[in-house]
Amino acid sequence: MNMNSNFDKKNPFVVPDGYFEDFAAKMASMTQISMPSIPWYRKTKSWIAVAALLSGVLIGAKLLMPTEINTQIAAMKPTVEESYILNQIDESNLVSCSNSAEELANLDE
C-alpha cells in the first residue's frame, strides 16, 4: 500500500492577496533602523586599557631598576681580601703586565 495515496497533493498554504506587492517597501522600512551614536570614549576603551597597561609596566620597571643597579654595584665592591691585594700591587706593575699581555696577544696573531 502506498502512503502517499492517503494525502491530497494540493498545497494547503495560501499567500494573502497583495502580499508581495509592497513587500520590498515594508522590508526596507523595517531594516532602516538608525544606530545610536557611540561616544568616543567607548570606541577607544581598548586603546585606553592598552595605554594604561603599558604605563604601569614602564613605571614599575622604572621603580625597580634603581634597586637592581644598586644591587649590582654592591656586588661589584671588592671584598676585604681583594682590597688588600689591590692595595699591595704597584700601579706601574699593572701597566707593564697589561703591556706584556698585549705584546703576547700580538705575537699569537
C-alpha positions in Angstrom: 0.0 0.0 0.0 1.3 3.4 -0.9 1.4 6.0 1.9 1.3 9.0 -0.5 -2.1 8.0 -1.8 -3.7 8.8 1.6 -2.7 12.5 1.3 -4.0 15.2 -1.0 -1.4 16.6 -3.4 -2.8 20.1 -3.0 -0.7 22.7 -1.2 -2.6 23.7 2.0 -0.8 27.1 2.4 -2.1 30.2 0.7 -0.3 33.6 0.3 -2.5 36.5 1.1 -3.6 38.7 -1.8 -1.3 41.6 -2.5 1.3 40.4 0.0 4.3 40.7 -2.4 3.2 44.0 -4.0 4.5 46.2 -1.2 6.8 43.6 0.4 10.0 45.3 -0.7 8.9 48.7 0.8 7.9 47.1 4.1 11.3 45.3 4.4 13.2 48.4 3.5 11.4 50.4 6.2 12.0 47.7 8.8 15.7 47.4 8.1 16.4 51.2 8.1 16.8 51.4 11.9 19.2 54.2 12.8 22.1 53.1 15.1 22.7 55.3 18.2 25.8 57.4 18.2 28.6 55.7 20.2 30.6 58.1 22.4 34.3 58.4 21.6 35.4 57.0 25.0 33.5 53.8 24.3 35.2 53.4 20.9 38.6 53.9 22.4 38.1 51.9 25.6 40.5 49.1 24.5 43.2 51.6 23.4 42.9 53.3 26.8 43.3 50.0 28.5 46.5 49.2 26.5 47.9 52.6 27.2 47.2 52.1 31.0 48.9 48.7 30.9 52.0 49.9 29.2 52.2 52.9 31.5 52.0 50.6 34.5 54.7 48.3 33.1 57.1 51.2 32.4 56.5 52.9 35.7 57.0 49.5 37.5 60.2 48.9 35.6 61.5 52.4 36.4 60.8 51.9 40.1 62.5 48.5 40.2 65.5 49.5 38.1 67.5 51.5 40.7 67.2 48.7 43.2 68.8 46.3 40.7 71.5 48.7 39.8 72.4 49.3 43.4 72.5 45.5 44.0 74.8 45.1 41.0 77.1 48.0 42.3 77.2 46.4 45.8 78.1 43.1 44.3 81.0 44.8 42.3 82.6 46.2 45.5 85.7 44.3 46.3 85.9 42.2 49.4 88.4 42.8 52.2 90.8 40.3 50.7 90.5 41.8 47.2 91.0 45.3 48.6 94.2 44.1 50.4 95.6 42.5 47.3 94.8 45.6 45.2 96.5 47.9 47.7 99.6 45.8 47.6 100.0 45.9 43.8 102.0 48.7 42.4 100.2 50.5 39.5 103.4 50.5 37.4 103.5 46.7 37.6 99.9 46.6 36.4 100.7 48.8 33.4 103.7 46.7 32.5 101.7 43.5 32.9 98.9 44.8 30.6 101.6 45.9 28.0 103.2 42.4 28.1 99.8 40.8 27.7 99.1 42.9 24.6 102.6 42.0 23.2 101.8 38.3 23.7 98.5 38.7 22.0 100.2 40.4 19.1 102.7 37.5 18.8 99.9 35.0 18.7 98.4 36.7 15.7 
